[in-house]
């Protein structure tokens, strides 16, 4: 994989943001494979398509590409809040590529994919409406809360300027693909409990340790009066799909 961006593709543009958008999309089309099925290339959608930037001609998965000079960090600004919520709850929601590049030499530093099934309303933050003096007064944007996404949903294709084996990337994607089978509400619970499991430092953990996240989950689901029962339910799903092992007597082991 060539990590140098094609600067000639953006030579007719003046705005730096436009240049980077064109260069990053051109680079992705020339270098990326599909992390979902392993197909050797991705194709760009026509310009001004609001849903996604790239798609796989084999499995038809869609991808949105976000690029920035700094590291991805904990929060990534996105578009209209209501549109984003509708997208992640639809069957056509895209996977997200987050690309970090070296600004001074236009080279890819890091690239990770967050699979579409790791997006739930709890990772989308509603921003304040634009003030009345703004050109789009009242418009409400959103942020993607990267910190709220489980580590299992942050899959690197390039890390510290090193391309990772495509086979490993596709395997990691497929390992959690079952999450997409669940409706938005159940998926949100599953991802939040998975996040809690990952926050326990040890590989082995107990049900009682997970119950310590009860109040945190209650803040996310204030109308649910059976938090502990929902935790057990999600653990069973994670166990059935081999992300954790049940050792008996309330003891578990991570297999992430």
Phi, psi and omega per residue, in radians:
X1 nan 2.172 3.122
X2 -1.442 2.054 -3.060
X3 -1.570 0.010 3.105
X4 -1.505 2.230 -3.133
X5 -1.315 2.563 3.141
X6 -1.396 1.629 -3.052
X7 -1.150 -0.496 -3.121
X8 -1.128 -0.452 -3.098
X9 -1.156 -0.328 -3.082
X10 -2.031 0.279 -3.028
X11 -1.197 -0.307 -3.138
X12 -1.576 0.016 -3.114
X13 -1.830 2.558 -3.125
X14 -1.744 -0.723 -3.117
X15 -1.176 2.336 3.133
X16 -1.098 -0.697 -3.131
X17 -1.126 -0.679 3.090
X18 -1.148 -0.738 3.121
X19 -1.018 -0.822 -3.089
X20 -1.170 -0.637 3.114
X21 -1.101 -0.814 -3.127
X22 -1.146 -0.770 -3.123
X23 -1.125 -0.772 -3.101
X24 -1.172 -0.702 3.119
X25 -1.191 -0.688 3.092
X26 -1.118 -0.755 3.113
X27 -1.063 -0.777 -3.124
X28 -1.075 -0.756 -3.131
X29 -1.135 -0.602 -3.091
X30 -1.443 -0.410 -2.964
X31 -2.119 -0.434 -2.977
X32 -1.502 2.554 2.960
X33 -1.799 3.025 3.128
X34 -1.513 2.052 3.138
X35 -1.243 -0.216 -3.102
X36 -1.478 -0.763 -3.090
X37 -2.110 -0.204 3.123
X38 1.583 0.036 3.125
X39 -0.982 2.565 -2.930
X40 -1.257 -0.229 -3.097
X41 -2.666 2.815 3.038
X42 -2.067 2.742 3.116
X43 -2.127 2.649 3.131
X44 -1.501 2.476 2.975
X45 -1.289 2.837 3.027
X46 -1.032 2.698 -3.138
X47 -1.021 2.691 3.078
X48 1.158 0.387 3.032
X49 -1.476 2.180 -2.999
X50 -1.426 -0.298 -3.007
X51 -1.450 -0.810 -3.053
X52 -2.749 2.993 -3.119
X53 -1.828 -0.660 -3.026
X54 -2.330 2.804 3.053
X55 -2.583 2.779 3.098
X56 -1.661 2.152 -3.125
X57 -1.208 -0.246 -3.127
X58 -1.615 -0.950 -3.087
X59 -1.747 -0.117 3.085
X60 1.218 0.194 3.050
X61 -1.134 2.548 -3.110
X62 -1.922 2.689 -3.060
X63 -2.439 2.407 2.967
X64 -1.899 2.391 -3.072
X65 -1.950 2.187 3.087
X66 -2.110 2.227 -3.068
X67 -2.144 2.523 3.071
X68 -2.719 2.689 -3.113
X69 -1.299 -0.624 3.118
X70 -1.454 2.980 3.078
X71 -1.105 2.780 -3.076
X72 -1.014 -0.739 3.113
X73 1.296 -2.775 -3.040
X74 -1.649 -0.368 -3.074
X75 -2.384 2.341 3.084
X76 -2.167 2.087 3.110
X77 -1.111 2.511 3.096
X78 -2.357 -2.842 -3.041
X79 -1.517 -2.508 -3.078
X80 -1.126 2.334 -3.085
X81 -1.034 -0.920 -3.047
X82 -1.117 -0.657 3.102
X83 -1.095 -0.739 -3.137
X84 -1.118 -0.754 3.120
X85 -1.073 -0.747 3.118
X86 -1.106 -0.670 -3.121
X87 -1.143 -0.820 -3.065
X88 -1.247 -0.284 3.116
X89 -1.697 -0.009 -3.131
X90 -1.697 3.002 3.113
X91 -1.430 -0.170 -3.096
X92 -1.868 0.332 -3.130
X93 -1.172 2.410 -3.093
X94 -1.483 2.781 2.892
X95 -1.352 2.746 -3.109
X96 -2.039 2.230 2.927
X97 -1.666 2.334 3.026
X98 -2.052 1.994 -3.041
X99 -1.945 2.283 3.083
X100 -2.011 2.200 -3.052
X101 -2.188 2.794 3.024
X102 -1.408 2.027 -3.023
X103 -1.138 -0.635 -3.008
X104 -1.377 -0.357 -3.131
X105 -2.285 0.187 3.033
X106 0.893 0.892 3.107
X107 -2.137 2.547 -3.137
X108 -1.270 2.220 3.116
X109 -1.724 -0.904 3.123
X110 -2.421 2.581 3.038
X111 -2.556 2.148 3.070
X112 -2.265 2.688 3.047
X113 -1.947 2.377 2.945
X114 -1.876 1.920 -3.123
X115 -1.003 2.610 -3.052
X116 -1.029 -0.520 -3.085
X117 -1.336 -0.033 3.061
X118 -1.641 0.098 3.109
X119 -1.737 2.211 3.066
X120 -2.434 2.902 3.129
X121 -0.965 -0.437 -3.112
X122 -1.281 -0.178 3.084
X123 -1.844 0.089 3.112
X124 -1.964 2.069 -3.103
X125 -1.758 2.243 3.128
X126 -1.410 2.218 3.112
X127 -1.558 2.884 3.113
X128 -1.216 2.553 3.092
X129 -1.061 2.587 3.072
X130 -1.124 2.528 -3.066
X131 -1.218 2.816 -3.049
X132 -1.009 -0.403 -3.121
X133 -1.447 -0.191 -3.101
X134 -1.282 2.733 -3.141
X135 -1.084 -0.642 3.083
X136 -1.918 1.012 -3.077
X137 -0.920 2.299 3.097
X138 1.545 -0.173 -3.135
X139 -1.121 2.405 -3.091
X140 -2.025 2.013 3.111
X141 -1.671 -2.998 -3.134
X142 -2.569 2.876 3.016
X143 -2.121 2.509 2.984
X144 -1.580 2.093 -3.111
X145 -1.528 1.551 -3.117
X146 -1.009 -0.612 -3.113
X147 -1.121 -0.394 -3.123
X148 -1.545 -0.047 3.132
X149 -1.578 2.263 3.119
X150 -0.990 2.626 3.138
X151 -1.056 -0.514 3.111
X152 -1.100 -0.323 3.139
X153 -1.723 0.163 3.099
X154 -2.015 1.629 -3.001
X155 -1.882 2.053 -3.099
X156 -1.492 2.328 2.945
X157 -1.690 -0.592 3.064
X158 -2.319 2.305 3.135
X159 -2.442 2.162 -3.106
X160 0.923 0.811 3.117
X161 1.092 0.480 3.086
X162 -2.216 2.165 3.102
X163 -1.301 2.293 3.111
X164 -1.588 2.653 -3.093
X165 -1.001 2.285 -3.109
X166 -1.032 -0.634 -3.127
X167 -1.053 -0.726 3.133
X168 -1.182 -0.670 3.139
X169 -1.108 -0.830 -3.129
X170 -1.122 -0.672 3.122
X171 -1.100 -0.742 3.116
X172 -1.140 -0.677 3.118
X173 -1.110 -0.818 -3.068
X174 -1.204 -0.436 -3.100
X175 -1.095 -0.550 -3.125
X176 -1.938 0.149 -3.075
X177 -1.072 -0.408 -3.140
X178 -1.055 -0.441 -3.106
X179 -1.048 -0.545 -3.116
X180 -1.136 -0.321 -3.107
X181 -1.284 -0.286 -3.063
X182 -1.656 2.593 3.099
X183 -1.181 2.869 -2.987
X184 -0.935 -0.812 -3.079
X185 -1.114 -0.816 3.131
X186 -1.160 -0.695 3.136
X187 -1.073 -0.684 3.115
X188 -1.068 -0.776 3.094
X189 -1.068 -0.778 -3.094
X190 -1.090 -0.753 -3.133
X191 -1.203 -0.658 -3.139
X192 -1.195 -0.689 3.098
X193 -1.220 -0.679 3.071
X194 -1.052 -0.698 3.088
X195 -1.057 -0.726 3.117
X196 -1.131 -0.726 3.109
X197 -1.027 -0.763 -3.111
X198 -1.170 -0.444 -3.132
X199 -1.345 -0.225 3.043
X200 -1.369 2.096 -3.005
X201 -1.089 -0.671 -3.040
X202 -1.342 2.704 3.086
X203 -1.209 -0.690 3.099
X204 -1.699 2.447 -3.122
X205 -2.586 2.880 -3.123
X206 -1.955 2.829 3.083
X207 -1.072 -0.646 3.137
X208 -1.108 -0.628 3.089
X209 -1.117 -0.670 3.137
X210 -1.249 -0.552 3.094
X211 -1.095 -0.322 3.119
X212 -1.181 -0.235 3.102
X213 -1.623 0.156 -3.068
X214 -0.992 -0.807 -3.094
X215 -1.171 -0.662 3.093
X216 -1.055 -0.771 3.134
X217 -1.228 -0.538 3.125
X218 -1.145 -0.573 3.087
X219 -1.172 -0.572 3.120
X220 -1.371 -0.550 -3.093
X221 -2.249 1.232 -3.009
X222 -1.135 -0.335 -3.097
X223 -1.679 0.021 3.116
X224 -1.659 2.176 -3.111
X225 -1.755 0.142 -3.072
X226 -2.281 0.953 -3.065
X227 -1.040 -0.806 -3.083
X228 -1.133 -0.640 3.098
X229 -1.143 -0.679 3.106
X230 -1.168 -0.623 3.079
X231 -1.058 -0.823 -3.135
X232 -1.093 -0.667 3.132
X233 -1.088 -0.772 -3.131
X234 -1.201 -0.620 3.085
X235 -1.084 -0.634 3.120
X236 -1.144 -0.701 3.102
X237 -1.132 -0.786 3.120
X238 -1.094 -0.634 3.094
X239 -1.184 -0.773 -3.108
X240 -1.088 -0.429 -3.141
X241 -1.871 0.320 2.951
X242 1.126 0.444 3.011
X243 -1.493 -0.395 3.020
X244 -2.428 2.847 3.057
X245 -2.026 2.478 3.061
X246 -1.743 2.137 -3.084
X247 -1.765 0.005 -3.126
X248 1.643 2.723 3.112
X249 0.930 0.728 3.063
X250 1.275 0.337 -3.112
X251 -1.943 2.422 -3.103
X252 -2.332 2.847 3.070
X253 -2.389 2.338 3.138
X254 -1.293 2.495 3.013
X255 -2.220 0.436 -3.058
X256 -1.228 nan nan
